[in-house]
Protein backbone atom coordinates (compact mmCIF):
# COMPACT_ATOMS: atom_id res chain seq x y z
CA UNK A 1 0.00 0.00 0.00
CA UNK A 2 2.87 2.35 0.79
CA UNK A 3 4.42 1.61 -2.60
CA UNK A 4 1.12 2.45 -4.35
CA UNK A 5 0.80 5.62 -2.24
CA UNK A 6 4.25 6.79 -3.37
CA UNK A 7 3.35 6.13 -7.00
CA UNK A 8 0.16 8.17 -6.72
CA UNK A 9 1.96 11.02 -4.96
CA UNK A 10 4.43 11.29 -7.85
CA UNK A 11 1.48 11.85 -10.19
CA UNK A 12 -0.03 14.41 -7.82
CA UNK A 13 3.29 16.26 -7.56
CA UNK A 14 3.67 16.24 -11.35
CA UNK A 15 0.22 17.73 -11.78
CA UNK A 16 1.04 20.38 -9.18
CA UNK A 17 4.28 21.21 -11.02
CA UNK A 18 6.49 20.57 -7.97
CA UNK A 19 9.63 19.39 -9.75
CA UNK A 20 11.71 19.23 -6.58
CA UNK A 21 9.23 16.83 -4.95
CA UNK A 22 8.84 14.83 -8.16
CA UNK A 23 12.62 14.36 -8.29
CA UNK A 24 12.94 12.86 -4.81
CA UNK A 25 9.81 10.72 -5.17
CA UNK A 26 11.08 9.31 -8.46
CA UNK A 27 14.43 8.57 -6.86
CA UNK A 28 12.66 6.70 -4.04
CA UNK A 29 10.51 4.80 -6.54
CA UNK A 30 13.63 3.87 -8.48
CA UNK A 31 15.18 2.32 -5.36
CA UNK A 32 11.90 0.57 -4.61
CA UNK A 33 11.75 -0.86 -8.12
CA UNK A 34 15.20 -2.43 -7.56
CA UNK A 35 13.87 -3.97 -4.35
CA UNK A 36 10.77 -5.15 -6.25
CA UNK A 37 12.96 -7.03 -8.72
CA UNK A 38 14.71 -8.81 -5.84
CA UNK A 39 11.43 -9.53 -4.02
CA UNK A 40 9.72 -11.50 -6.85
CA UNK A 41 6.57 -12.26 -4.83
CA UNK A 42 3.96 -9.81 -6.06
CA UNK A 43 3.82 -6.19 -4.95
CA UNK A 44 6.44 -5.03 -2.48
CA UNK A 45 5.06 -5.26 1.09
CA UNK A 46 5.19 -2.26 3.41
CA UNK A 47 7.96 -3.86 5.52
CA UNK A 48 10.25 -3.95 2.48
CA UNK A 49 9.30 -0.41 1.49
CA UNK A 50 10.14 0.80 4.99
CA UNK A 51 13.47 -1.07 4.89
CA UNK A 52 14.40 0.66 1.63
CA UNK A 53 13.24 4.04 2.96
CA UNK A 54 15.35 3.60 6.11
CA UNK A 55 18.37 2.84 3.95
CA UNK A 56 17.72 5.97 1.90
CA UNK A 57 17.25 8.04 5.06
CA UNK A 58 20.59 6.78 6.38
CA UNK A 59 22.27 7.79 3.12
CA UNK A 60 20.81 11.29 3.48
CA UNK A 61 21.93 11.58 7.11
CA UNK A 62 25.46 10.54 6.17
CA UNK A 63 25.52 13.01 3.27
CA UNK A 64 24.24 15.85 5.45
CA UNK A 65 27.01 15.19 7.95
CA UNK A 66 29.67 15.20 5.24
CA UNK A 67 28.34 18.31 3.48
CA UNK A 68 28.16 20.23 6.75
CA UNK A 69 31.76 19.27 7.59
CA UNK A 70 33.03 20.68 4.29
CA UNK A 71 30.79 23.76 4.37
CA UNK A 72 28.51 22.85 1.46
CA UNK A 73 25.33 24.27 2.99
CA UNK A 74 23.34 24.26 -0.25
CA UNK A 75 23.92 20.55 -0.77
CA UNK A 76 23.26 19.83 2.92
CA UNK A 77 19.96 21.71 2.63
CA UNK A 78 18.97 19.64 -0.41
CA UNK A 79 19.75 16.43 1.49
CA UNK A 80 17.74 17.69 4.48
CA UNK A 81 14.78 18.36 2.18
CA UNK A 82 15.02 14.85 0.72
CA UNK A 83 15.30 13.38 4.21
CA UNK A 84 12.17 15.25 5.32
CA UNK A 85 10.24 13.78 2.39
CA UNK A 86 11.50 10.25 3.11
CA UNK A 87 10.66 10.56 6.81
CA UNK A 88 7.03 11.35 5.94
CA UNK A 89 6.65 7.73 4.83
CA UNK A 90 8.52 6.12 7.72
CA UNK A 91 6.78 4.99 10.90
CA UNK A 92 7.67 7.09 13.92
CA UNK A 93 10.55 5.79 16.00
CA UNK A 94 10.49 5.32 19.76
CA UNK A 95 11.83 8.15 21.90
CA UNK A 96 15.08 7.61 23.81
CA UNK A 97 13.29 7.51 27.18
CA UNK A 98 10.93 4.82 25.92
CA UNK A 99 13.85 2.79 24.57
CA UNK A 100 15.62 3.03 27.94
CA UNK A 101 12.52 1.72 29.70
CA UNK A 102 12.17 -1.12 27.20
CA UNK A 103 15.87 -2.07 27.46
CA UNK A 104 15.68 -2.10 31.26
CA UNK A 105 12.56 -4.28 31.11
CA UNK A 106 14.18 -6.77 28.71
CA UNK A 107 17.37 -6.82 30.82
CA UNK A 108 15.35 -7.56 33.96
CA UNK A 109 13.27 -10.28 32.27
CA UNK A 110 16.19 -12.06 30.61
CA UNK A 111 19.08 -11.32 32.97
CA UNK A 112 21.29 -10.60 29.95
CA UNK A 113 23.97 -7.91 29.65
CA UNK A 114 26.28 -6.56 26.94
CA UNK A 115 26.15 -8.09 23.49
CA UNK A 116 23.56 -10.73 24.33
CA UNK A 117 21.22 -8.09 25.72
CA UNK A 118 21.85 -6.05 22.59
CA UNK A 119 20.72 -8.98 20.42
CA UNK A 120 17.57 -9.53 22.48
CA UNK A 121 16.66 -5.83 22.40
CA UNK A 122 17.34 -5.49 18.67
CA UNK A 123 15.13 -8.51 18.02
CA UNK A 124 12.26 -7.01 19.96
CA UNK A 125 12.62 -3.36 18.87
CA UNK A 126 13.68 -3.86 15.25
CA UNK A 127 12.06 -1.18 13.14
CA UNK A 128 10.67 0.60 16.18
CA UNK A 129 13.86 2.27 17.45
CA UNK A 130 17.16 3.46 16.02
CA UNK A 131 19.86 0.80 16.33
CA UNK A 132 22.53 3.36 17.22
CA UNK A 133 20.43 4.67 20.08
CA UNK A 134 19.80 1.13 21.35
CA UNK A 135 23.52 0.39 21.19
CA UNK A 136 24.37 3.55 23.11
CA UNK A 137 21.85 2.77 25.86
CA UNK A 138 22.87 -0.87 26.22
CA UNK A 139 26.59 -0.07 26.32
CA UNK A 140 26.19 2.84 28.74
CA UNK A 141 23.90 1.17 31.26
CA UNK A 142 24.02 -2.59 30.81
CA UNK A 143 27.59 -3.60 29.90
Secondary structure as UniProt FT lines:
FT   HELIX           2..16
FT   HELIX           19..39
FT   HELIX           46..70
FT   HELIX           73..88
FT   HELIX           96..110
FT   HELIX           114..125
FT   TURN            126..128
FT   HELIX           131..141
//
